[in-house]
Amino acid sequence: MTSSVSILINRSLTKEFVPSKSLRQGDPMAPFSFHTIVESLAGWVRQAIKKNLYCVEMGANETKMGLLQFSHDTLFMCDASIQNVWVIKGILRSF
C-alpha cells in the first residue's frame, strides 16, 4: 500500500508525489521523532516565557508553565491577552 502527498504552498497545492522515505504508523522510530519535534516546541515556549513575551502564572507560588504535552495533544496555557495570542501564533507559524 502506497500513499501520495501534496504540499500546500502559498494556498496552492503542489502536484501529488509518492514519498520515498518516511515514518509510518507503528514504526519504532515514530515515538522518538515525535518526542524530538515537540521538545523543540516546548523549548520555544520556554524561551518566550523567559523573555517575558508569553505570560502565565499559576498557583500560590506563581509557577510558570506554558504548555502541557500528551501523546497526541498539546495544551497552551496562558493569561487571556492579545499579546499571548500573537506569541502563540508566531510560535506555531515558525514550528
mmCIF file of the C-alpha atoms, coordinates in Angstrom:
data_MODEL
# 
_entry.id   MODEL 
# 
loop_
_atom_site.group_PDB 
_atom_site.id 
_atom_site.type_symbol 
_atom_site.label_atom_id 
_atom_site.label_alt_id 
_atom_site.label_comp_id 
_atom_site.label_asym_id 
_atom_site.label_entity_id 
_atom_site.label_seq_id 
_atom_site.pdbx_PDB_ins_code 
_atom_site.Cartn_x 
_atom_site.Cartn_y 
_atom_site.Cartn_z 
_atom_site.occupancy 
_atom_site.B_iso_or_equiv 
_atom_site.pdbx_formal_charge 
_atom_site.auth_seq_id 
_atom_site.auth_comp_id 
_atom_site.auth_asym_id 
_atom_site.auth_atom_id 
_atom_site.pdbx_PDB_model_num 
ATOM 1  C CA . MET A 1 1  ? 0.000  0.000  0.000  1.00 0.00 ? 1  MET A CA 1 
ATOM 2  C CA . THR A 1 2  ? 1.490  3.334  -1.020 1.00 0.00 ? 2  THR A CA 1 
ATOM 3  C CA . SER A 1 3  ? 0.357  6.819  -0.191 1.00 0.00 ? 3  SER A CA 1 
ATOM 4  C CA . SER A 1 4  ? 0.807  10.064 -2.030 1.00 0.00 ? 4  SER A CA 1 
ATOM 5  C CA . VAL A 1 5  ? 1.084  13.551 -0.608 1.00 0.00 ? 5  VAL A CA 1 
ATOM 6  C CA . SER A 1 6  ? 0.914  17.115 -1.809 1.00 0.00 ? 6  SER A CA 1 
ATOM 7  C CA . ILE A 1 7  ? 2.139  20.240 -0.055 1.00 0.00 ? 7  ILE A CA 1 
ATOM 8  C CA . LEU A 1 8  ? 0.270  23.495 0.465  1.00 0.00 ? 8  LEU A CA 1 
ATOM 9  C CA . ILE A 1 9  ? 2.462  26.419 -0.657 1.00 0.00 ? 9  ILE A CA 1 
ATOM 10 C CA . ASN A 1 10 ? 1.021  29.926 -0.727 1.00 0.00 ? 10 ASN A CA 1 
ATOM 11 C CA . ARG A 1 11 ? -2.502 28.485 -0.519 1.00 0.00 ? 11 ARG A CA 1 
ATOM 12 C CA . SER A 1 12 ? -1.959 26.302 -3.610 1.00 0.00 ? 12 SER A CA 1 
ATOM 13 C CA . LEU A 1 13 ? -1.481 22.539 -3.591 1.00 0.00 ? 13 LEU A CA 1 
ATOM 14 C CA . THR A 1 14 ? 1.549  21.108 -5.353 1.00 0.00 ? 14 THR A CA 1 
ATOM 15 C CA . LYS A 1 15 ? 1.389  18.108 -7.656 1.00 0.00 ? 15 LYS A CA 1 
ATOM 16 C CA . GLU A 1 16 ? 0.977  14.836 -5.723 1.00 0.00 ? 16 GLU A CA 1 
ATOM 17 C CA . PHE A 1 17 ? 4.068  12.695 -5.223 1.00 0.00 ? 17 PHE A CA 1 
ATOM 18 C CA . VAL A 1 18 ? 4.959  9.436  -3.507 1.00 0.00 ? 18 VAL A CA 1 
ATOM 19 C CA . PRO A 1 19 ? 7.470  9.952  -0.682 1.00 0.00 ? 19 PRO A CA 1 
ATOM 20 C CA . SER A 1 20 ? 10.488 7.688  -0.927 1.00 0.00 ? 20 SER A CA 1 
ATOM 21 C CA . LYS A 1 21 ? 11.292 7.652  2.800  1.00 0.00 ? 21 LYS A CA 1 
ATOM 22 C CA . SER A 1 22 ? 9.061  8.338  5.756  1.00 0.00 ? 22 SER A CA 1 
ATOM 23 C CA . LEU A 1 23 ? 7.890  7.132  9.132  1.00 0.00 ? 23 LEU A CA 1 
ATOM 24 C CA . ARG A 1 24 ? 4.703  5.143  9.068  1.00 0.00 ? 24 ARG A CA 1 
ATOM 25 C CA . GLN A 1 25 ? 2.267  4.355  11.850 1.00 0.00 ? 25 GLN A CA 1 
ATOM 26 C CA . GLY A 1 26 ? 3.742  1.624  14.022 1.00 0.00 ? 26 GLY A CA 1 
ATOM 27 C CA . ASP A 1 27 ? 7.330  2.451  13.045 1.00 0.00 ? 27 ASP A CA 1 
ATOM 28 C CA . PRO A 1 28 ? 9.592  2.035  16.108 1.00 0.00 ? 28 PRO A CA 1 
ATOM 29 C CA . MET A 1 29 ? 11.236 5.415  15.368 1.00 0.00 ? 29 MET A CA 1 
ATOM 30 C CA . ALA A 1 30 ? 7.906  7.319  15.455 1.00 0.00 ? 30 ALA A CA 1 
ATOM 31 C CA . PRO A 1 31 ? 7.805  7.961  19.247 1.00 0.00 ? 31 PRO A CA 1 
ATOM 32 C CA . PHE A 1 32 ? 11.421 9.147  19.251 1.00 0.00 ? 32 PHE A CA 1 
ATOM 33 C CA . SER A 1 33 ? 10.889 11.545 16.351 1.00 0.00 ? 33 SER A CA 1 
ATOM 34 C CA . PHE A 1 34 ? 7.655  12.841 17.922 1.00 0.00 ? 34 PHE A CA 1 
ATOM 35 C CA . HIS A 1 35 ? 9.458  13.492 21.211 1.00 0.00 ? 35 HIS A CA 1 
ATOM 36 C CA . THR A 1 36 ? 12.316 15.287 19.445 1.00 0.00 ? 36 THR A CA 1 
ATOM 37 C CA . ILE A 1 37 ? 9.988  17.530 17.471 1.00 0.00 ? 37 ILE A CA 1 
ATOM 38 C CA . VAL A 1 38 ? 7.660  18.500 20.321 1.00 0.00 ? 38 VAL A CA 1 
ATOM 39 C CA . GLU A 1 39 ? 10.623 19.158 22.597 1.00 0.00 ? 39 GLU A CA 1 
ATOM 40 C CA . SER A 1 40 ? 11.641 21.959 20.227 1.00 0.00 ? 40 SER A CA 1 
ATOM 41 C CA . LEU A 1 41 ? 8.119  23.414 20.539 1.00 0.00 ? 41 LEU A CA 1 
ATOM 42 C CA . ALA A 1 42 ? 8.401  23.288 24.326 1.00 0.00 ? 42 ALA A CA 1 
ATOM 43 C CA . GLY A 1 43 ? 11.796 24.990 24.097 1.00 0.00 ? 43 GLY A CA 1 
ATOM 44 C CA . TRP A 1 44 ? 10.347 27.867 22.076 1.00 0.00 ? 44 TRP A CA 1 
ATOM 45 C CA . VAL A 1 45 ? 7.593  28.324 24.674 1.00 0.00 ? 45 VAL A CA 1 
ATOM 46 C CA . ARG A 1 46 ? 10.196 28.288 27.486 1.00 0.00 ? 46 ARG A CA 1 
ATOM 47 C CA . GLN A 1 47 ? 12.193 30.975 25.663 1.00 0.00 ? 47 GLN A CA 1 
ATOM 48 C CA . ALA A 1 48 ? 9.068  33.124 25.217 1.00 0.00 ? 48 ALA A CA 1 
ATOM 49 C CA . ILE A 1 49 ? 8.338  32.832 28.955 1.00 0.00 ? 49 ILE A CA 1 
ATOM 50 C CA . LYS A 1 50 ? 11.974 33.599 29.828 1.00 0.00 ? 50 LYS A CA 1 
ATOM 51 C CA . LYS A 1 51 ? 11.885 36.753 27.656 1.00 0.00 ? 51 LYS A CA 1 
ATOM 52 C CA . ASN A 1 52 ? 8.540  37.802 29.232 1.00 0.00 ? 52 ASN A CA 1 
ATOM 53 C CA . LEU A 1 53 ? 6.767  37.597 25.873 1.00 0.00 ? 53 LEU A CA 1 
ATOM 54 C CA . TYR A 1 54 ? 4.367  34.862 26.958 1.00 0.00 ? 54 TYR A CA 1 
ATOM 55 C CA . CYS A 1 55 ? 2.791  35.206 30.370 1.00 0.00 ? 55 CYS A CA 1 
ATOM 56 C CA . VAL A 1 56 ? 1.276  32.559 32.559 1.00 0.00 ? 56 VAL A CA 1 
ATOM 57 C CA . GLU A 1 57 ? 1.359  32.355 36.332 1.00 0.00 ? 57 GLU A CA 1 
ATOM 58 C CA . MET A 1 58 ? -0.441 29.624 38.207 1.00 0.00 ? 58 MET A CA 1 
ATOM 59 C CA . GLY A 1 59 ? -0.965 28.732 41.824 1.00 0.00 ? 59 GLY A CA 1 
ATOM 60 C CA . ALA A 1 60 ? 0.072  30.410 45.055 1.00 0.00 ? 60 ALA A CA 1 
ATOM 61 C CA . ASN A 1 61 ? 3.801  30.345 44.211 1.00 0.00 ? 61 ASN A CA 1 
ATOM 62 C CA . GLU A 1 62 ? 3.201  31.695 40.667 1.00 0.00 ? 62 GLU A CA 1 
ATOM 63 C CA . THR A 1 63 ? 4.664  28.664 38.898 1.00 0.00 ? 63 THR A CA 1 
ATOM 64 C CA . LYS A 1 64 ? 5.320  29.430 35.233 1.00 0.00 ? 64 LYS A CA 1 
ATOM 65 C CA . MET A 1 65 ? 4.237  26.654 32.900 1.00 0.00 ? 65 MET A CA 1 
ATOM 66 C CA . GLY A 1 66 ? 3.303  27.442 29.307 1.00 0.00 ? 66 GLY A CA 1 
ATOM 67 C CA . LEU A 1 67 ? 2.106  24.156 27.885 1.00 0.00 ? 67 LEU A CA 1 
ATOM 68 C CA . LEU A 1 68 ? 1.246  20.551 28.643 1.00 0.00 ? 68 LEU A CA 1 
ATOM 69 C CA . GLN A 1 69 ? 2.006  17.827 26.146 1.00 0.00 ? 69 GLN A CA 1 
ATOM 70 C CA . PHE A 1 70 ? 0.423  14.396 25.990 1.00 0.00 ? 70 PHE A CA 1 
ATOM 71 C CA . SER A 1 71 ? 0.809  11.619 23.439 1.00 0.00 ? 71 SER A CA 1 
ATOM 72 C CA . HIS A 1 72 ? -1.212 13.379 20.730 1.00 0.00 ? 72 HIS A CA 1 
ATOM 73 C CA . ASP A 1 73 ? -2.277 16.641 22.364 1.00 0.00 ? 73 ASP A CA 1 
ATOM 74 C CA . THR A 1 74 ? -0.650 19.943 23.219 1.00 0.00 ? 74 THR A CA 1 
ATOM 75 C CA . LEU A 1 75 ? -2.360 22.413 25.532 1.00 0.00 ? 75 LEU A CA 1 
ATOM 76 C CA . PHE A 1 76 ? -1.145 26.015 25.615 1.00 0.00 ? 76 PHE A CA 1 
ATOM 77 C CA . MET A 1 77 ? -1.892 27.645 28.952 1.00 0.00 ? 77 MET A CA 1 
ATOM 78 C CA . CYS A 1 78 ? -1.694 31.395 29.317 1.00 0.00 ? 78 CYS A CA 1 
ATOM 79 C CA . ASP A 1 79 ? -3.361 34.507 30.617 1.00 0.00 ? 79 ASP A CA 1 
ATOM 80 C CA . ALA A 1 80 ? -6.186 35.773 28.417 1.00 0.00 ? 80 ALA A CA 1 
ATOM 81 C CA . SER A 1 81 ? -4.443 38.555 26.493 1.00 0.00 ? 81 SER A CA 1 
ATOM 82 C CA . ILE A 1 82 ? -3.975 39.501 22.854 1.00 0.00 ? 82 ILE A CA 1 
ATOM 83 C CA . GLN A 1 83 ? -0.196 39.527 23.449 1.00 0.00 ? 83 GLN A CA 1 
ATOM 84 C CA . ASN A 1 84 ? -0.255 35.824 24.318 1.00 0.00 ? 84 ASN A CA 1 
ATOM 85 C CA . VAL A 1 85 ? -2.381 35.036 21.265 1.00 0.00 ? 85 VAL A CA 1 
ATOM 86 C CA . TRP A 1 86 ? 0.169  36.746 18.984 1.00 0.00 ? 86 TRP A CA 1 
ATOM 87 C CA . VAL A 1 87 ? 3.080  34.924 20.641 1.00 0.00 ? 87 VAL A CA 1 
ATOM 88 C CA . ILE A 1 88 ? 1.381  31.509 20.309 1.00 0.00 ? 88 ILE A CA 1 
ATOM 89 C CA . LYS A 1 89 ? 0.532  32.268 16.696 1.00 0.00 ? 89 LYS A CA 1 
ATOM 90 C CA . GLY A 1 90 ? 4.151  33.238 15.981 1.00 0.00 ? 90 GLY A CA 1 
ATOM 91 C CA . ILE A 1 91 ? 5.493  30.103 17.663 1.00 0.00 ? 91 ILE A CA 1 
ATOM 92 C CA . LEU A 1 92 ? 3.113  27.833 15.749 1.00 0.00 ? 92 LEU A CA 1 
ATOM 93 C CA . ARG A 1 93 ? 3.831  29.520 12.408 1.00 0.00 ? 93 ARG A CA 1 
ATOM 94 C CA . SER A 1 94 ? 7.566  29.061 12.997 1.00 0.00 ? 94 SER A CA 1 
ATOM 95 C CA . PHE A 1 95 ? 7.064  25.493 14.183 1.00 0.00 ? 95 PHE A CA 1 
# 
